[in-house]
Amino acid sequence: MVSRWRLRKCVLCGAYTLRNDRCPHCGGPVRVPHPSKFSPEDRYGKYRRMMRRQLLASCRAPPTLRGAVGRNVESGEEGSGSQPATQGSEGYSTL
């Protein structure tokens, strides 16, 4: 079986070569420098996105509500009595 890609790149020094086993300059390992094949019909994209969401959810802190800093979220009461109950911290109506 003939290899699809003949060109190789050294991992250590970055030199390109046609040798399959090691770099002729430094003796380091060589890899195929070409990117993997792209297809617009990504068969495994759904699973990759699911795993990414799970990973992000496991390392993220629990979500917080924006604008609820000085406010009791369950009852909707203001914690700081400096502003009227109908106005939020940005001056927008909360009703």
N, C-alpha and C positions, 0 to 999 in steps of 0.2 A: 504494500500500500504506500502510495506516495503522499508525503506531507503536503498539506494545503499551502502552508506558509513556509517559505525557505529562510526569510530574513529573521534574524534573532538580535536581541539587544542585551548587553551585559547589565546585570543588576547593580554591580559595584561601580564600574567606571563609566557606563553609559555608551560604550562603543558598540557599533553595529557589526555583525559578522554573519557568515553563512554556516558556521560550524554549529552543530546541534548539541554538543556536550558541554563545552566550556569556552570562555573568552580567550582568544589567542594573545591578548595584551596583558591581562592581569590574572587569568586563570579562574575568574569568578563564574558563577552560574549564569546561564542565559535564559531569556524568556521571549515569547512571541510578542512583538511590540504593537501588533494590530489590535484594535478594539473588537469586542465581541459583536456578533451579527445583530443588526437592529431590524425589528419588524413592527409596523404600526399596529398589527393585531397581536398585542402582548397577551399571551396565554396565561402567564403567571402574575400579571400586574395586580389582579384582585387580591391574591394571597399575600403579595409583598406589601400592599397597602394595609391589609388587615394586621399583619405582623408589626408594621411600623406604628399603627395606632395603639396596639397593645403595649409596645415598648415605650412609647411616649406617655401613655396613661400610667404605666407603672413607675416612671421616674418623675412624674409631675406632681406637684403639691395639689391638694384638693382645691377645686375651683372656688373663687370668692366672688361675691356680687360687687359690681362696680358702684361706687357712690354710697356704700353701706358702712362707711368707716365710723361715723359717730351716730349710728342709727341701730335701733333694735329691729332686726329684720323680720322676726316673727310677728311682732305687734305693729310695726310700722311707725313707732314713736321715735321722735328725735332724741338723741342723747345729750346734745349740747344746748340748750335753750336759747342760743344766740340768734337763731333765724326762726321765722314763723314756720308752722307745720306744713304750710302749703308750698313752700319753696325748698328746693334741694340746695346742695352746696354750690352748684354752678349758677343758681338763680333761675332755673327752669321750674315750672310747676310740676309737682309730683302727684297731682290728683288725676 
